[in-house]
Amino acid sequence: MLDKSKVRQSFSVACLSYDAVAELQRTVGRELLGRIAADKLTGTVLDIGCGTGFLTAELLAWTGSKYMLALDIALPMLQTTRSKLVDASNVTYLCADAELLPLANHAVDHVFSNLALQWCENLKAVFTDIRRILKPGGQLVFSTFGPHTLHELKGAWATVDDYSHVNEFYSQEQLDCFLKKAGFRQIKIESTLHRPVYGSVQALMRELKHIGAHNVTAGRNRRITTKTQMQSMITAYDAYSIQGRIPATFEVIMITAQA
């Protein structure tokens, strides 16, 4: 179970460091854009979990008449996006939870979300709400993390204690089921593995913190991790090292679906 207050706090703190380390997010965002036809991107477009505005800016740069809605749960993230797009007159900024969309029925033509919906607890309800705000025939295009994400880190921590140190993510099968129950059709799902490498486990942990993606589950250890526990985890993680470099797996699931 996710602690939503921790999600909001985590991304609020990360707003200043996010852009410097969010290479995976940008790579996935570009791949996400490749799944739509530019000439069909018209009307009202909602970017859920806009973060610091990378995808919002990319969508605005595409030709065609459109009205953007940039939504994020963390106000500092939203303010960062607004400062980057200060000259854009066709953007409205919404500080809101993706699980409580403040929009009317059939108000949106397209919904995009890049590596943000994994921070939602009840995705079945989220998809039902997105289906509600989409116009008939409207499109949902999003990416999220899959269950193989950070399996090395999860395995290393499992040698130390039984607490949850890594967030849990839904599988392709679960996402497909949720979307169908919400009334979506023409669902296309693709999963890819990204395996960036790091100079050390500490470097990986710092990056996760800087992008606000560290553990926010309610089942996490609420006590301060000791130096001994941290060193035990690092030693266990070394078993995954490749030529002195530390790999980390990110399973990225990309989905397009029609309302």
Residue pairs with C-beta under 8 A, 6 or more apart in sequence:
1 121
1 217
1 218
1 219
2 119
2 120
2 121
2 167
2 216
2 217
2 218
3 216
3 217
3 218
4 73
4 97
4 99
4 121
6 216
7 73
7 119
7 216
8 73
8 74
10 212
10 213
10 214
10 216
11 51
11 72
11 73
11 74
11 76
11 77
11 212
12 74
12 75
12 76
12 77
13 212
14 77
14 209
14 210
14 211
14 212
15 52
15 74
15 76
15 77
15 79
15 80
17 210
17 211
18 51
18 52
18 77
18 80
18 210
18 211
18 212
19 52
19 54
20 210
21 207
21 210
21 211
22 51
22 52
22 54
22 211
23 196
24 115
24 194
24 196
24 250
25 51
25 54
25 114
25 115
25 211
26 54
27 194
28 114
28 115
28 143
28 194
28 252
28 254
29 54
29 55
29 58
29 114
29 115
29 143
30 58
31 143
31 254
32 55
32 112
32 114
32 141
32 142
32 143
32 254
33 55
33 58
33 59
35 141
35 254
35 256
36 110
36 139
36 141
36 256
38 62
38 63
38 64
39 64
40 139
41 59
41 62
41 64
41 66
41 110
42 64
42 65
42 66
42 109
43 65
43 66
43 67
43 108
43 109
43 110
43 135
44 66
44 67
44 68
44 69
44 107
44 108
44 109
44 110
45 59
45 66
45 67
45 68
45 69
45 108
45 109
45 110
45 111
45 112
46 68
46 69
46 71
46 103
46 108
46 110
46 111
46 112
46 133
47 55
47 56
47 59
47 68
47 69
47 70
47 71
47 112
47 113
47 114
48 71
48 98
48 101
48 111
48 112
48 113
48 116
48 117
48 130
48 142
49 71
49 72
49 73
49 98
49 113
49 114
49 115
49 116
49 117
49 119
50 56
50 70
50 71
50 72
50 77
50 78
50 81
51 72
51 77
51 81
51 114
51 116
52 77
52 80
52 81
52 84
53 70
53 80
53 81
53 82
53 84
53 85
54 114
55 112
55 114
56 68
56 70
56 81
56 85
56 91
57 84
57 85
59 66
59 68
59 112
60 66
60 68
60 85
60 88
60 90
60 91
66 90
66 109
67 90
67 91
67 92
68 88
68 90
68 91
68 92
69 91
69 92
69 94
69 103
69 108
70 78
70 81
70 82
70 85
70 91
70 92
70 93
70 94
71 78
71 93
71 94
71 95
71 96
71 98
71 101
72 78
72 81
72 94
72 95
72 96
73 95
73 96
73 97
73 98
73 119
74 95
74 212
75 95
78 93
78 94
78 95
81 93
82 91
82 93
85 91
94 102
96 102
98 113
98 116
98 117
98 119
98 120
98 126
99 120
99 121
99 122
99 125
99 126
99 129
100 129
101 129
101 130
101 132
101 133
103 133
104 133
105 132
105 133
106 132
106 133
106 134
106 135
106 136
107 133
107 135
108 133
108 134
108 135
108 138
109 134
109 135
109 138
109 139
110 138
110 139
110 140
110 141
111 130
111 133
111 134
111 138
111 139
111 140
111 141
111 142
112 141
112 142
113 141
113 142
113 143
113 144
114 142
114 143
115 143
115 144
115 145
115 252
116 142
116 144
117 123
117 126
117 142
117 144
118 144
118 145
118 167
118 169
118 170
119 216
120 126
123 170
123 174
123 175
123 178
124 178
124 181
124 182
127 140
127 178
127 179
127 181
127 182
127 184
128 181
128 182
128 183
130 140
130 182
131 182
131 183
131 184
131 259
134 140
134 259
135 259
136 259
137 258
137 259
138 258
138 259
139 256
139 257
139 258
139 259
140 179
140 184
140 255
140 256
140 257
140 258
140 259
141 255
141 256
142 254
142 255
143 252
143 253
143 254
143 255
144 169
144 170
144 175
144 252
144 253
144 255
145 167
145 169
145 250
145 251
145 252
145 253
146 169
146 170
146 171
146 172
146 191
146 251
146 252
146 253
147 168
147 169
147 170
147 171
147 251
148 193
148 249
148 251
149 166
149 167
149 169
149 249
149 250
149 251
150 166
150 248
150 249
150 250
151 249
152 237
152 240
152 247
152 248
152 249
153 165
153 166
153 204
153 237
153 248
154 165
154 166
155 236
155 240
156 201
156 233
156 234
156 236
156 237
156 239
156 240
157 163
157 165
157 166
157 233
157 236
159 232
159 233
159 236
160 229
160 232
160 233
160 236
161 221
161 229
163 219
163 220
163 221
164 215
164 217
164 219
164 220
165 215
165 220
165 221
166 215
167 213
167 215
167 216
167 217
168 217
169 251
170 178
172 189
172 191
172 253
175 189
175 253
175 255
176 187
176 189
179 187
179 255
179 257
180 187
183 259
184 257
184 258
184 259
185 257
185 258
186 256
186 257
186 258
187 255
187 256
187 257
188 255
188 256
188 257
189 253
189 254
189 255
190 253
190 254
190 255
191 251
191 252
191 253
191 254
192 251
192 252
192 254
193 249
193 250
193 251
193 252
194 249
194 250
194 251
194 252
195 247
195 248
195 249
195 250
196 247
196 248
196 250
197 242
197 245
197 246
197 247
197 248
198 204
198 207
198 245
198 246
198 247
198 248
199 245
199 246
200 234
200 246
201 233
201 234
201 237
201 238
201 246
202 234
203 246
204 246
204 248
205 214
208 214
237 246
238 246
240 246
240 247
241 247
